[in-house]
Amino acid sequence: PAPAADRTGATSTSAGRALWLSGALLLVALGVVALLAPLTGSPYRIHTEALTAAGLPGGPGTPGHLLGTDALGRDMLARATYGLRSTLVIAVVANLASVGLGTVVGLLAGFCRGWVDQVLMRIVDVFLSVPTVLSGLALASIVGQGRTGVIVVVTALYWAWTARLVYGEVTRLRSRGYVDAALAHGVARRTVVRRHILPHLSTILLNIAALNGASVVIVGAGLSFLGAGIQPPRPELGNLLADGSQSMTYAAHAMVVPLVLVIATVLSFVLIAEGLNRRNPLSERRSWLDA
């Protein structure tokens, strides 16, 4: 029989594959729903005929409105799918920007060392020391509201975390003998980074991107919920939650629908990150699902 350690590793790898595949399928499904948003109709049109005689919003199953309407009579299916589209666009763009910027800074600091290391990592420390919510609201008041503003704010909040993790990994790789040997033989630094550093960063960058995705969705929606992000009537899951909270006592579906989509989106990123983590049986990173 196989040693217990081998069986444990195989089980962990199998579980990891199932987790990241489930997360990827869920994320793809959400992406397809967002892409099909134009087929659901206009998210701005007010359907007065869908309101009740007392002027209350129609609930799920209202003729012509599968998920009902909001307090103003706008179709919830259309607003939810367009809101999901806005949230996913913010998540993808801000995630790529923060991971990209953090990777560049972490590479420069970890590989160049000296004063470059000291200056860049002190900047990173400053960004990491500022509370996320307060700094997010402050930045939003400076860069402005809207999709671009949210992307800039979220990127500014999360690039430093990526830089810190990449810096640690690059510092470890930089101390390897084969890197010193390559530099001693006159190999250009750019070539050393491309051949010996970047290939080893792929796994950690995938994990960072997945975990970042979950955080970006929460923070992006949170900014809109607090009125510092995308503004109504343009739909985004955060401001849909804010609108729904005002009519929760008589139209709970207006809050439940965007809430379910936020949870599903965050869950997809978490499952991908957890799966990638468990596929590596030698990983010492703490498991989200074991916390």
PyMOL commands that set and color helices and strands:
alter all, ss='L'
color gray80, all
select helices_A, chain A and resi 4-35+37-40+48-50+76-112+114-129+132-143+147-174+177-184+189-225+237-246+253-279
alter helices_A, ss='H'
color red, helices_A
deselect
rebuild
show_as cartoon
